[in-house]
Amino acid sequence: MRQDLRDSTGKLLGWRQQMGRQVKGYVATGTPVGWYDPLMDATYDRNGRRVGIGDLLTSLIVIVR
């Protein structure tokens, strides 16, 4: 399932999408920014580096845009 993320004017910032056990994040251009692994309860950037504990995927999408 895809969950769009929009700013206050309705402009698409990016989206989150469940892919197997991971939730992947993309900016509006379709470029992947990272993923969240609920089993590990950790968020990773697009290079596979852990950026933090918990679901920080929305923060990655907003920062990278």
C-alpha positions as CSV (number, residue, x, y, z in Angstrom):
1,M,0.0,0.0,0.0
2,R,1.3,3.5,-0.9
3,Q,1.0,6.4,1.5
4,D,1.6,9.8,-0.1
5,L,3.2,12.6,1.9
6,R,2.2,16.1,1.0
7,D,3.0,19.6,2.2
8,S,0.3,22.1,3.4
9,T,-0.4,23.2,-0.2
10,G,-1.0,19.7,-1.4
11,K,2.3,19.3,-3.3
12,L,3.6,15.7,-3.3
13,L,6.8,15.5,-1.2
14,G,7.2,11.7,-1.6
15,W,5.6,8.5,-0.5
16,R,6.0,5.4,1.7
17,Q,5.3,1.9,0.3
18,Q,5.2,-1.5,2.0
19,M,7.5,-3.9,0.1
20,G,7.5,-7.3,1.8
21,R,8.6,-6.8,5.4
22,Q,10.2,-3.4,4.7
23,V,8.6,0.0,4.2
24,K,10.5,1.9,1.5
25,G,10.5,5.7,1.1
26,Y,10.7,7.7,-2.1
27,V,10.9,11.4,-2.9
28,A,8.4,12.9,-5.4
29,T,10.8,12.2,-8.3
30,G,10.7,8.5,-7.5
31,T,14.2,8.4,-6.1
32,P,14.5,6.0,-3.2
33,V,15.7,7.6,0.1
34,G,15.8,4.5,2.4
35,W,13.7,2.0,4.2
36,Y,12.3,1.1,7.6
37,D,12.6,-2.5,8.9
38,P,9.9,-3.1,11.6
39,L,11.5,-6.3,12.8
40,M,14.8,-4.5,13.6
41,D,12.9,-1.3,14.5
42,A,15.4,0.7,12.6
43,T,15.6,3.1,9.6
44,Y,18.3,2.9,6.9
45,D,19.3,5.4,4.2
46,R,19.6,4.4,0.5
47,N,23.2,3.3,1.1
48,G,22.2,0.8,3.8
49,R,23.5,2.9,6.7
50,R,21.4,2.9,9.8
51,V,20.2,6.4,10.5
52,G,18.3,5.7,13.7
53,I,16.0,3.6,15.9
54,G,12.3,3.5,15.1
55,D,10.5,4.7,12.0
56,L,12.3,7.8,10.7
57,L,11.4,7.3,7.1
58,T,9.2,10.4,6.8
59,S,12.1,12.5,8.1
60,L,14.4,11.1,5.4
61,I,11.8,11.9,2.7
62,V,11.4,15.5,3.9
63,I,15.2,16.1,4.3
64,V,16.3,14.7,1.0
65,R,13.7,16.4,-1.2
